[in-house]
Amino acid sequence: MRVLVACEYSGRVRDAFLALGHDAWSCDLLESESTDTDEKASRHLLGPVEQFLGDEWDLMIAHPPCTYLSVAGARWMKTDPTRQEKQDDALAFALDLMNAPIDRICIENPVSVISTRIRKPDQIINPWEYGHGETKKTCLWLKNLPKLVPTDIVEGREAKLHRMAPGPNRWKDRSRTYQGIANAMALQWGSL
């Protein structure tokens, strides 16, 4: 299966599909963190995802930036006069990804305005359903894909990411896909 993982610098989802033998590629404006092998390093498309959407993919899993989409950032709407325009641009980008010419699509984002401005998610998942003792409600908007089935429900559910200390890389650390979720996507959707 030919898989595009859009807006992913970590390489986690791409690598999960690669491990199962798929022709998987990540794409982001940032360099990939996962370059421990030549194959992984060569499987990252650096640049705007829009330029790669028409390259005959079987599946796209996209993680549009949540800075202006997440409800967690809504409190800043009143203090930033340009924020509404930025949010509208972010929603247009998410909609472009949803409407990409690809048969199977998953758009992944935290609880966000996509739910009220475009459509409700098809599924809401949490890391604790996939082997990680943490909470982070994550919405999935699906096109021609089944809902993910939990693989490893665990105890010890805490909001580690929510309580993460401020810092220059906080946004990056909060945006990485949990490995258990990446593995579930590859196992369950890679077999379609």
Secondary structure, DSSP 4 states (H G I P E B T S, - for coil): -EEEEET-SS-HHHHHHHHTT-EEEEEESSPPS--SSHHHHHTEEES-GGGGTTS--SEEEE----TTTBGGGGGGTTT-TTHHHHHHHHHHHHHHHHTSS-SEEEEEEESBTHHHHT---SEEE-GGGBT-SB---EEEEEES-PPPPPSB--S--B-TTTTPPP-TTHHHHHHSPPHHHHHHHHHHHTT-
